Amino acid sequence: MVGPNIAFWIIALVMAYAGVRLVTTRNVVHAALYLMIVLAGTAAIFLLLGAEFLGWTQVLVYIGAIVVLFLFGVMLTRATYGESKGLDNDQRVLAATVAVIVFLVFAGAMWKAFGASTEIVLEKSTTVSELGRDLMTNWVLPFEAVSLVLLASLIGAITLARRDDPEHVRDRGVER
Amino acid sequence: MLIADAIAAPPSDWWAIAPQLVLGGTAVVIILMICVKRVDPGWNALVAAVGTVASGVFAWEQWRQVTTDANPRLAYSGMIAVDGFSAFLVLVVCVAAFLGVLLADQYFKREGIDRGEYYALLLFSACGMQFMAAANNLVMVFVALELLSICLYVLSAWNRDDSRSQEAGAKYLLLGAYSSAILLFGIALLYGGTGTTNLARMAEIFSENVTREPGLVLLGMVFVIVGLGFKIAAVPFHMWTPDVYQGAPTPVVGFMASGAKIAGFAGLFRVLETGLAAFEFDWQPLLVGLAIVTMLGGSILAIAQRDVKRMLAYSSIAHAGFILTGLASGTAAGVRGALFYLVAYVFMIAGAFGVVALLARRGERYTSLDDYRDMFRREPVLATVLAFFLFAMAGIPGTSGFVAKFAVFTGVADAHQWVLLTVGTVASVISAYFYLRLVVYMYMRPEVDEGEAQPAALPRVRWAPATVVALVLTVFFTIQLGILPQGLLDMAGKATLLF
């Protein structure tokens, strides 16, 4: 098990570095690209653990869609591409303290629960067909509820972004 | 090895999700109606109202079956529970959505932003609240929470031309997304500690006493309480509430304040009472602390408010504290009281915000305390109705607010939690101050102090039929539950019996 361990540590260190740079860089586009490295690292760890479907979903959804969405957002809202000074709100110390405490609590809990364990939890990884079958049988209700979430967010996004034509919404308001 | 063997799908239990299906279906019908341009937009509200009533009928039938002949059960591989608790709260969500639709109609026509999508999103949101009320799986809890929240974010920002409404939507979205992430962390930790997201199964695992990771479970529990505490606006996770309630369109606030709280409490009750019942001695002190700071924080901060919507926002925080005491008491009587309180609160808060929406006039210009000066002379009926709701929220005997507080505190006294009881009583007295202050402004303060603006002379408020129906219903039930509460108390008592 040496190979995967070395790979894990390399990925983890790269992710940690990218994560820190993500919040310290003063360039919005760079921040989005650092975020991409962090998300790619997560995908790589999923792949290392044998969760292939999850790993590739991570690549498709987060790197393929979310980061691209960020970059489009930066482009369309005419945010500054270069360094921008106004990104800080002088709460670095507070934010860092909270981050360190959260990390310690999580790491402590995880270590206490699984740190000494050498047991192999999963013998073999789940295949996509098993996953799909489970999704459409046992998990079908949340799956359908998620489609409602998507429909509702589509409608919401359109109504908030659309420019009304004056005919469509009749202003029947009177001073009451 | 392709799909040779047939997929063993769990049987579809349509009856179990009938209320949710009706609400979602009605929302889709409304969207289709918007596409057909010849349909008058005035029909949207009517269809939405009929949809909520139909959903309520199904919920009532569920309730009748669950409490009489058929046994409570789990459906869809344990994703949702059909029991007294779920049927009761699904029914209450229908009431909140019905009132939300009725109060919205006149307001949005007045503001000139009467878009049919409003009703579709409101129904989707109510559908999420109902899923939340029935959820027996943490994944279901999360999906339901997202469904109801995303709709509410959009509804808060509904008045796009008003910067206050935009700010409310943006704030709610950012903080809401953050709280969802915390909830999700909690769910992940609970899954890590138990290996399941099914709450009933989780309880079995704890009773078999084979948990190896109580640390993860405890941490997950705290995160889940924080995530849901945000939704019910418990102190110290309440920061968003005053800003959002003040900026969002008033009928939206009425619906949000009632519906989102029902859903938040439903999730909290279910997760703690079913899934984590074995950890009662761990979560009870947390809830007691939360209840104490929420009651006191909401009541004390409300005193400083000069804006009526903001004041009602803090008052809703205080109400969340009173409802939390019921759960924190850990007794059946306390939970029964909390469920009764939820119902009474839905009527009171929807009615109060309904009146405020009318009195605020076009553009929501008149919401400060000074605008309510001498309101009784200018709008005698509305002033009296609002005063009545304020008395009810203060807990004056003869109203549902009194019975609700009494029912909750009975549970607390049963558990011998005298600190909680004392703080609750003190908070009730403090909150009476700011409710009665508004009444005094409306009835007894015609004179204007120096340096204050004279209230503007405005034409009388006109009433639309839907508003009249909503206000009559809310007043009626606030009185009825205050005088003859036994029926609903019995219902709430039965609702505490989980499957």
Interface residues (C-beta under 8 A of the other chain):
Chain A: V105 F106 A109 M110 K112 A113 F114 S129 R133 M136 T137 N138 W139 V140 L141 P142 A145 V146 L148 V149 L151 A152 S153 I155 G156 A157 I158 T159 L160 D164 H168 V169 R170 D171 R172 G173 V174 E175 R176
Chain B: I3 I7 A8 A9 P10 I17 G24 I31 K37 P41 Y76 S77 M79 I80 K109 R110 E111 G112 I113 D114 R115 E117 A120 L121 F124 S125 C127 G128 F131 N137 V139 M140 V143 A144 E146 L147 I150 C151 Y153 V154 A157 R160 G169 L189 G192 G193 R212 E213 G215 L216 L219 R361 R362 P459 V461 R462
